[in-house]
Amino acid sequence: MNSGTLTTLTSALAGDADQSRYSGKYTQALNLAQQQFALDSQALFKDQSITVVGGTATYSLNTDFMFETKVTYKGERLDPISRMELEKEKVGDDWTDDTGEPRYYIVDPEEASKTIRPYPYPASGDAGGTMVLRYIPLPTDMSASTDTPLNSSALLAQFHIGLAAWAAWLLLSYESATDAILAKRQGLLDMYNDSVSRASETFKNTYSEPFRMRGSR
């Protein structure tokens, strides 16, 4: 389904068939729905290949990076480590200039930096190698009615109804919390969670992090 078809389905699920009650809110709700689905299912992922050069400590992450699930260097898995851990272990020593064969990696949480650092990093003159980062991306926003959610992934088209259900669930949050509205929202959330569970089960062998049901933003 594309954005236009999903909008029609979402409006039907929300009880707004003529799309007047929540006019102007459908595209945003569907974009938030695909972001939530990407986070909850972890079924949408990308690989970023990075050429590590001797003497270079940090490397830019793709702009759609949300969080990593696995990092390898020369085919060997690297473990995550934080700045805080290194500062505790290396009191009085500047860990930022440590060189050698990478065993760990650090993802800088600062949005302005958005970098990954192998630790230690290869010294100048080292031949370096390839670091491969598997990560969960932020799906590209839909704007046109012909846009397809979840980065146009045909594999994930079977779960589009879950996106419409979550979007309708979100739109109904504008209503008074009557028993009928609460029951309807719960039913929509159940539909969404079913899509997330099926996606997780279908693609459970394609990512490294354990599945974590969030259900709502």
Secondary structure, DSSP 8 states (H G I E B T S, - for coil): --HHHHHHHHHHHTT-TTS-TTTT-HHHHHHHHHHHHHHHH----EEEEEEE-TT---EE--TTEEEEEEEEETTEE-EE--HHHHHHHTTTS-GGG-BSS--EEEE---TTT-EEEEESB--TT---EEEEEEEEE------STT--HHHH-STTGGGHHHHHHHHHHHHGGGS---HHHHHHHHHHHHHHHHHHHHHHHHTTTS-SS--------
